[in-house]
């Protein structure tokens, strides 16, 4: 089969003919229809995340049809469309798994990192960690839900009941979260790269009450802020923009160093926390929500062979919404 393979950290992905994978016990083989290009893929490619399997097929926002099933796999019938997310396996035994926090599992395996992902014609997945998808979304529009949507959902839950919600970095995740927030009756304040007028227009189209550069203060204090941009310098800026008792949620898997800042920015019972990975419960809750709320997914489609172009477009901020490999 055709796959785009990362041979070494810091290098491009390369088109390769590789053996078609076969499902083992409890696994399904998925014929990939679409795979989102996530910022996490950039961090893996750049070597900013330690110890990926190499060579590696990237991609963890996979939508496809069940082609074959391994021994004991019976959850999905052949021909069923499923979503394969970042969380690919957990041990079920560690203190985190036993306390409902499988996203923190000590031995977790991740799609497109520890095991091959969806930049390919076929992928293998543990059926227990796959999701049934709302039928109203096409494969291209469902793919970004598998990480941008799921991590965005976990982040907005972590933000608590905040009415005035700041979103720093208005890309794949934020454009989904903005719609969820509006559905929940929140006000969205969107922060883009300074001077990114197109990104600010995009945010206003999705009913942000204010949009500006990340170097600008919002017109009123925020109750919470979610940082999707992997820029540590934004943490003190977000704290400065947040009201007393507010919360800053760092949603990325990697971030540049956070600079020191005066305690006065944290004082007033402000807090900073991270969001790590996802749980299957997050997925079940989010996809129920995605059936209720008709999310408008903005996706730019690239053929599989142009995965490097898609990665570079995501890196440069040149994609309006999400980038998706399909066809």
Secondary structure, 3 states (H helix, E strand, C coil): CEEEEECCCCCCEEEEECCCCCCCCCEEEEEEEEEEECHHHHHHHCCCCCCCCCCEECCCCEEEEEEEECCCCCCCCCCCEEEECCEEECCCCCHHHHCCCHHHCCCCEEECCCECCCCECEEEEEHHHEEECCCCCCHHHHHHHHCHHHHHHHHHHHCCCCCEEEEECCCHHHHHHHHHHHHCCCEEEEEECCCCHHHHHHHHHCCCCEEEECCCCCCCCEEEEEECCCCCCHHHHHHHHEEEEEEEEECCCCCCCCCCCCHHHCCCCCEEEECCCCCHHHHHHHHHHHHHCCCCCCEEEECHHHHHHHHHHHHHCCCCCEEEEEC
